[in-house]
Amino acid sequence: MKTSRNVRSVLVFGTIITGVITAFVACSDSGDDGNFNGYDPNHPGGPVAEGGSTGEGGGANLGAAEALYRGLQKDLETKCGGPGGGCHVNATSSSMAPRFLAGPDSYKSIKAYNGIVVKDVYSSIIVTKGVHEGGSIYDDANPDASTSLGKRVEAWLYQESVNLQAIVLPTTPAFSVMLNADNDVDLTKVATGVTGVHLKFHAQMVGTSLELTNLALTTAAGSGVHLQHPIFYRVPATKKNPADPDNEDPQDTFSNTDITVPGGATTPFPVPFAIFSGFDPYLPTDKLRIEAAKLEPGVVKEAAVAAMCSNPTNFQNMVAPELTGGGNSAPVNCMNCHNTGGSGNGALDLSGLGNTKNYPAACAAVLNKIDKTTPANSKIIQKLDGTLSHAGGAVTNKAGWQTDWKGFIMGGTIF
């Protein structure tokens, strides 16, 4: 159910969105933590902004919306949670089920899950999700009755929609679109606590419609950025009534967009294209503007990168002989224990010095046993000079071992 709008054009974002949206609510479908904004039902106890992730900050009807939810909460948790809450409450029956009804408060959880509480009630993923492993919210014997679960959910979502539409979000100024060219839009007016954030895209006409491709977010160096729920508006060049609202995307297509991108980079949108179409042709004199629920600092979690040696060739020529019995000062062969299948292989894997040579891998393994700041504290030294317990024992020439390895470590020419 939508409130009335002067919508003369529509913003349509690729048909693949339907598949993406409907995938979130099935019990056996993947539950992506990235869909929870501010509150993570898969890890109860996380922070949540007052009013949930949709940007609600107040209003007389907030209590009415929650009251409607509390009235249907038990029935919804029973329906979508399944026996013992094993589906969308605690995901014990399927670890991949999105826990949008997770405790300690399912109201916060369901509002924090992208795509459920949206401006267009009938595009909510809990409404559009039909019969699946857990059934549908419209499975009642009389689904059209006002007392049915489906109609009660719709009534609750409608009140949430009214609240959402009353919120005034920060917006960019209206901007002209350069056709057949790359565009760069400054999002500073939308951002909180960050600068240098730009939206880039290529624009062209396709028939009478405006097509945007290669949508990407560009950020300034040194600061990651979190973008949630951007909303595009068409600003007609002429309006019958200047007070008429701009043409909002009626599909609220980017309601599921919640990305955190690194600073100093250009990151493509999850769905990097859009098409304006409608009853009237898009006019080159029309403009666009963009709102966003959030555009703020964000931290990108980077995968750990395995430490690598500075020069594996030097390791091969200078260090490998020391570990395989060819050392000058303190000959020792570590391969009896630290080769594949050896009792010490788990502590220090030197299989790269065995029959199948992989000197970079062996060097990286040894690198984990050295202290470049204070070489004398390196385990590779202390295990063989008797300072630390070592199942293989200590070398005879402890001073020679210490001297050789301090030389290997210092200077950075090997490690």
C-alpha positions as CSV (number, residue, x, y, z in Angstrom):
1,M,0.0,0.0,0.0
2,K,1.5,3.3,-1.1
3,T,0.7,6.8,-0.1
4,S,-0.2,9.0,-3.1
5,R,2.7,10.4,-5.1
6,N,3.0,12.4,-8.3
7,V,5.0,9.6,-9.9
8,R,5.3,10.4,-13.6
9,S,8.5,8.3,-14.1
10,V,9.8,5.2,-12.5
11,L,13.3,4.1,-11.6
12,V,13.8,0.5,-12.5
13,F,16.9,-1.4,-11.4
14,G,17.5,-4.7,-13.3
15,T,15.2,-7.7,-13.0
16,I,17.9,-9.7,-11.1
17,I,16.8,-7.8,-8.0
18,T,13.7,-10.0,-7.7
19,G,15.8,-13.1,-7.3
20,V,18.1,-11.4,-4.8
21,I,15.2,-10.1,-2.6
22,T,13.2,-13.3,-2.6
23,A,16.3,-15.3,-1.5
24,F,16.5,-13.7,1.9
25,V,13.4,-15.2,3.6
26,A,13.5,-18.9,2.8
27,C,14.4,-21.1,5.8
28,S,17.1,-22.9,3.8
29,D,18.4,-19.7,2.2
30,S,21.6,-18.0,3.2
31,G,21.4,-15.6,6.1
32,D,23.9,-12.8,5.4
33,D,25.1,-10.8,8.4
34,G,25.6,-7.9,6.0
35,N,21.9,-7.5,5.8
36,F,21.7,-6.4,9.4
37,N,22.4,-2.8,10.0
38,G,23.4,-1.6,13.4
39,Y,21.9,-4.7,15.1
40,D,23.0,-8.2,14.3
41,P,20.4,-10.9,15.2
42,N,22.9,-13.6,14.5
43,H,24.9,-12.2,17.3
44,P,22.4,-10.9,19.9
45,G,23.5,-8.0,22.1
46,G,25.0,-5.9,19.3
47,P,24.3,-2.2,19.1
48,V,21.1,-0.8,17.5
49,A,20.1,2.7,16.9
50,E,16.8,3.8,18.4
51,G,14.1,3.0,15.9
52,G,16.1,0.4,14.0
53,S,18.1,0.6,10.8
54,T,15.5,2.4,8.7
55,G,16.5,5.8,9.9
56,E,13.6,6.4,12.2
57,G,14.3,9.0,14.7
58,G,11.0,9.9,16.2
59,G,7.3,10.6,15.4
60,A,4.0,10.1,17.0
61,N,3.2,6.9,15.2
62,L,6.3,4.9,16.2
63,G,4.4,3.5,19.3
64,A,1.5,2.6,17.1
65,A,3.7,0.6,14.7
66,E,5.3,-1.3,17.6
67,A,2.0,-2.0,19.2
68,L,0.7,-3.6,15.9
69,Y,3.9,-5.7,15.8
70,R,3.6,-6.9,19.4
71,G,0.0,-8.0,18.7
72,L,1.2,-10.3,15.9
73,Q,4.6,-11.1,17.2
74,K,3.8,-14.5,18.8
75,D,2.0,-15.8,15.7
76,L,4.7,-14.5,13.4
77,E,7.5,-16.1,15.4
78,T,5.5,-19.4,15.4
79,K,4.9,-19.3,11.7
80,C,8.3,-18.2,10.5
81,G,10.3,-19.5,13.4
82,G,9.0,-23.1,12.9
83,P,9.1,-25.8,15.5
84,G,11.2,-24.7,18.4
85,G,12.2,-21.5,16.6
86,G,14.5,-23.6,14.4
87,C,14.1,-21.6,11.3
88,H,14.0,-17.8,11.3
89,V,14.4,-17.4,15.1
90,N,17.5,-19.4,16.0
91,A,18.3,-21.2,12.8
92,T,18.9,-24.5,14.5
93,S,17.1,-26.5,11.8
94,S,19.1,-24.8,9.1
95,S,22.3,-22.9,9.8
96,M,21.7,-20.9,6.6
97,A,18.3,-19.5,7.6
98,P,18.3,-15.7,8.0
99,R,17.5,-15.0,11.7
100,F,15.3,-12.0,11.1
101,L,13.2,-12.9,14.2
102,A,16.2,-13.5,16.5
103,G,16.1,-12.6,20.2
104,P,16.4,-10.9,22.5
105,D,13.9,-8.7,20.7
106,S,12.5,-9.9,17.4
107,Y,11.0,-6.4,16.8
108,K,14.5,-4.9,16.6
109,S,15.7,-7.8,14.5
110,I,13.0,-7.7,11.9
111,K,13.3,-4.0,11.5
112,A,17.1,-4.3,11.2
113,Y,16.8,-6.8,8.4
114,N,17.0,-5.0,5.0
115,G,14.0,-5.4,2.7
116,I,11.2,-6.2,5.3
117,V,10.3,-2.8,6.7
118,V,10.1,-0.6,3.5
119,K,8.0,2.2,2.1
120,D,6.1,0.0,-0.3
121,V,4.4,-2.6,1.8
122,Y,3.8,-4.9,-1.1
123,S,7.5,-5.0,-2.0
124,S,8.5,-6.2,1.5
125,I,10.3,-9.5,1.2
126,I,8.2,-11.0,3.9
127,V,5.1,-10.2,1.7
128,T,6.5,-11.2,-1.6
129,K,8.0,-14.5,-0.3
130,G,5.5,-17.1,-1.3
131,V,5.2,-20.7,-0.3
132,H,8.6,-22.2,0.6
133,E,10.0,-24.6,3.2
134,G,8.3,-22.6,6.0
135,G,5.1,-21.8,4.1
136,S,3.7,-18.3,3.5
137,I,2.3,-15.7,5.9
138,Y,-0.9,-16.0,3.8
139,D,-1.5,-19.7,4.6
140,D,-4.6,-19.0,6.7
141,A,-7.9,-20.7,5.9
142,N,-9.3,-17.2,5.1
143,P,-6.3,-15.1,4.1
144,D,-8.4,-12.1,3.2
145,A,-9.9,-11.8,6.7
146,S,-8.6,-8.9,8.7
147,T,-7.7,-11.3,11.5
148,S,-5.5,-13.4,9.3
149,L,-1.7,-13.3,9.9
150,G,-1.0,-11.9,6.4
151,K,-3.4,-9.0,6.8
152,R,-2.1,-8.2,10.3
153,V,1.4,-8.2,8.9
154,E,0.3,-5.8,6.1
155,A,-1.4,-3.5,8.6
156,W,1.8,-3.4,10.7
157,L,4.0,-2.8,7.7
158,Y,1.7,0.0,6.5
159,Q,2.2,1.8,9.8
160,E,5.9,1.4,9.5
161,S,5.7,2.7,6.0
162,V,3.9,5.8,7.1
163,N,6.6,6.5,9.7
164,L,9.3,6.0,7.0
165,Q,7.8,8.4,4.6
166,A,7.6,11.1,7.3
167,I,11.4,11.0,7.7
168,V,13.4,13.8,6.0
169,L,16.7,12.4,4.9
170,P,19.7,14.4,3.8
171,T,19.9,14.9,0.0
172,T,22.2,16.0,-2.7
173,P,21.2,19.1,-4.6
174,A,19.4,18.3,-7.9
175,F,22.0,17.7,-10.6
176,S,21.9,17.6,-14.3
177,V,22.9,14.4,-16.0
178,M,25.4,14.5,-18.9
179,L,24.3,12.1,-21.6
180,N,26.7,9.8,-23.4
181,A,29.3,10.6,-20.8
182,D,30.7,9.7,-17.4
183,N,29.1,11.6,-14.5
184,D,30.6,12.4,-11.1
185,V,28.2,13.4,-8.3
186,D,29.5,14.8,-5.0
187,L,27.6,13.1,-2.1
188,T,29.0,15.5,0.6
189,K,25.5,16.7,1.5
190,V,24.4,13.2,2.2
191,A,27.4,12.2,4.3
192,T,27.9,12.4,8.0
193,G,31.5,12.7,9.2
194,V,33.1,11.9,5.9
195,T,34.2,14.0,2.9
196,G,35.3,13.2,-0.6
197,V,32.6,10.7,-1.4
198,H,31.4,10.6,-5.0
199,L,29.0,8.6,-7.0
200,K,30.1,7.8,-10.6
201,F,28.1,6.5,-13.5
202,H,27.8,6.5,-17.3
203,A,24.5,7.9,-18.6
204,Q,22.8,7.5,-22.0
205,M,19.3,7.5,-23.5
206,V,17.7,4.2,-24.5
207,G,14.7,5.1,-26.5
208,T,12.9,7.6,-24.2
209,S,14.4,6.2,-21.0
210,L,17.5,7.3,-19.2
211,E,20.0,4.4,-18.5
212,L,22.7,4.6,-15.9
213,T,25.6,2.1,-16.0
214,N,28.8,1.5,-14.1
215,L,27.4,2.9,-10.8
216,A,30.3,3.0,-8.4
217,L,31.3,4.7,-5.1
218,T,34.6,6.6,-5.0
219,T,36.1,7.6,-1.6
220,A,38.9,9.7,-0.4
221,A,42.1,8.1,0.9
222,G,42.4,7.2,4.5
223,S,38.7,6.7,5.4
224,G,36.4,3.8,4.7
225,V,32.7,4.6,4.1
226,H,29.5,2.9,5.0
227,L,26.5,3.5,2.6
228,Q,23.1,2.2,3.4
229,H,19.9,2.5,1.4
230,P,20.5,5.2,-1.3
231,I,17.2,6.5,-2.9
232,F,17.1,8.1,-6.3
233,Y,14.7,10.8,-7.3
234,R,13.8,12.3,-10.7
235,V,13.3,16.1,-10.5
236,P,11.1,17.0,-13.5
237,A,12.2,20.2,-15.4
238,T,8.6,21.4,-15.2
239,K,5.9,20.6,-12.6
240,K,2.3,21.5,-12.9
241,N,2.5,22.4,-9.2
242,P,5.9,23.5,-7.9
243,A,4.9,22.0,-4.5
244,D,4.5,18.5,-6.0
245,P,7.1,16.0,-4.7
246,D,9.9,14.7,-6.9
247,N,9.5,11.3,-8.4
248,E,10.8,8.8,-5.9
249,D,11.8,5.3,-7.0
250,P,8.5,3.5,-6.2
251,Q,10.3,0.2,-6.0
252,D,12.7,1.4,-3.3
253,T,15.1,-0.8,-5.2
254,F,18.2,0.0,-3.1
255,S,16.5,-0.8,0.2
256,N,18.8,-3.8,0.4
257,T,22.0,-1.9,-0.3
258,D,24.3,-1.8,2.7
259,I,28.0,-1.7,1.7
260,T,31.2,-0.7,3.4
261,V,34.0,0.3,1.1
262,P,37.7,1.1,1.6
263,G,39.1,4.6,1.4
264,G,41.0,5.7,-1.6
265,A,39.2,3.3,-3.9
266,T,36.4,3.0,-6.5
267,T,33.9,0.3,-5.6
268,P,31.1,-0.9,-7.9
269,F,27.5,-0.9,-6.6
270,P,26.1,-4.4,-5.9
271,V,23.7,-3.7,-8.8
272,P,25.7,-1.2,-11.0
273,F,22.9,-0.1,-13.5
274,A,19.6,1.6,-13.5
275,I,16.9,2.7,-16.0
276,F,14.5,5.5,-15.8
277,S,11.2,4.8,-17.6
278,G,7.7,6.1,-17.3
279,F,4.6,7.5,-18.9
280,D,6.5,10.5,-20.3
281,P,9.9,10.4,-22.0
282,Y,12.8,11.4,-19.8
283,L,13.8,14.9,-20.8
284,P,17.5,16.0,-21.0
285,T,16.4,19.0,-18.9
286,D,15.2,16.8,-16.0
287,K,17.5,16.4,-13.1
288,L,18.2,13.7,-10.4
289,R,18.9,13.9,-6.7
290,I,20.0,11.2,-4.2
291,E,19.1,10.6,-0.6
292,A,20.6,8.0,1.7
293,A,19.6,6.5,5.0
294,K,23.3,6.5,6.0
295,L,26.6,7.6,4.5
296,E,29.1,7.6,7.3
297,P,32.6,6.4,8.2
298,G,33.0,2.6,8.0
299,V,35.8,0.1,8.5
300,V,36.5,-2.6,6.0
301,K,37.5,-5.9,7.4
302,E,40.5,-7.1,5.3
303,A,41.5,-10.7,5.0
304,A,44.8,-11.5,6.7
305,V,47.7,-11.7,4.3
306,A,50.2,-14.4,5.0
307,A,53.7,-13.0,5.8
308,M,56.2,-13.4,3.0
309,C,60.0,-13.5,2.9
310,S,61.9,-10.6,1.4
311,N,64.1,-12.9,-0.7
312,P,63.3,-16.6,-0.9
313,T,66.4,-17.1,-3.2
314,N,68.7,-15.9,-0.4
315,F,66.8,-18.2,1.9
316,Q,67.5,-21.1,-0.4
317,N,71.2,-20.4,-0.8
318,M,72.0,-19.3,2.8
319,V,69.4,-20.6,5.2
320,A,68.1,-23.9,3.8
321,P,71.5,-25.6,4.1
322,E,71.6,-24.7,7.8
323,L,68.3,-26.6,8.4
324,T,69.2,-29.6,6.3
325,G,72.6,-30.6,7.7
326,G,74.9,-28.4,5.7
327,G,75.5,-25.6,8.2
328,N,79.1,-24.6,8.8
329,S,79.0,-23.5,12.4
330,A,76.3,-25.8,13.8
331,P,75.3,-28.6,11.4
332,V,71.8,-29.9,12.2
333,N,69.2,-31.7,10.1
334,C,65.7,-30.6,11.0
335,M,64.0,-32.7,8.3
336,N,63.6,-35.9,10.4
337,C,61.0,-34.1,12.5
338,H,59.8,-31.1,10.4
339,N,59.2,-32.7,7.0
340,T,55.9,-34.0,5.8
341,G,54.6,-36.6,8.3
342,G,57.2,-35.8,10.9
343,S,56.3,-35.3,14.6
344,G,57.4,-31.6,14.5
345,N,55.8,-30.7,11.1
346,G,52.8,-29.1,12.8
347,A,55.0,-26.8,14.8
348,L,57.3,-25.9,11.9
349,D,56.5,-27.1,8.4
350,L,59.7,-27.4,6.5
351,S,58.2,-29.8,3.8
352,G,59.2,-27.1,1.3
353,L,62.8,-28.3,1.9
354,G,61.9,-31.9,1.2
355,N,61.6,-33.8,-2.1
356,T,59.2,-31.3,-3.5
357,K,61.0,-28.0,-3.2
358,N,59.0,-24.9,-2.2
359,Y,61.5,-22.4,-0.8
360,P,59.0,-19.5,-0.5
361,A,56.7,-21.7,1.6
362,A,59.5,-22.9,3.8
363,C,60.9,-19.4,4.2
364,A,57.4,-18.1,5.3
365,A,57.2,-20.9,7.9
366,V,60.5,-20.0,9.4
367,L,59.5,-16.3,9.3
368,N,56.8,-17.1,11.8
369,K,59.5,-18.3,14.2
370,I,61.8,-15.2,14.2
371,D,61.7,-11.8,15.9
372,K,63.0,-9.2,13.5
373,T,63.0,-6.5,16.2
374,T,65.0,-8.5,18.7
375,P,66.6,-11.4,16.8
376,A,68.0,-13.1,20.0
377,N,64.3,-13.7,21.1
378,S,63.5,-15.6,17.9
379,K,62.2,-19.1,18.6
380,I,64.3,-20.5,15.8
381,I,67.3,-19.5,17.8
382,Q,66.1,-20.3,21.3
383,K,64.8,-23.8,20.5
384,L,68.2,-24.9,19.2
385,D,70.4,-23.1,21.7
386,G,68.6,-24.7,24.7
387,T,66.8,-21.5,25.9
388,L,63.4,-23.0,25.1
389,S,62.3,-26.7,25.4
390,H,62.8,-28.6,22.1
391,A,62.0,-32.2,21.5
392,G,64.9,-32.4,19.0
393,G,67.3,-31.1,21.6
394,A,70.0,-28.4,21.2
395,V,72.9,-27.9,18.8
396,T,76.4,-28.5,20.1
397,N,77.8,-25.2,18.9
398,K,75.2,-22.9,20.5
399,A,77.2,-19.7,20.0
400,G,77.7,-20.5,16.3
401,W,74.0,-21.1,15.8
402,Q,73.1,-17.8,17.5
403,T,75.6,-15.9,15.4
404,D,74.6,-17.4,12.1
405,W,70.9,-16.8,12.7
406,K,71.3,-13.2,14.0
407,G,73.1,-12.6,10.7
408,F,70.3,-14.2,8.7
409,I,67.6,-12.1,10.5
410,M,69.2,-8.7,10.6
411,G,69.3,-6.4,7.6
412,G,66.1,-7.7,5.9
413,T,67.9,-9.3,3.0
414,I,66.2,-12.7,3.6
415,F,63.3,-12.3,5.9
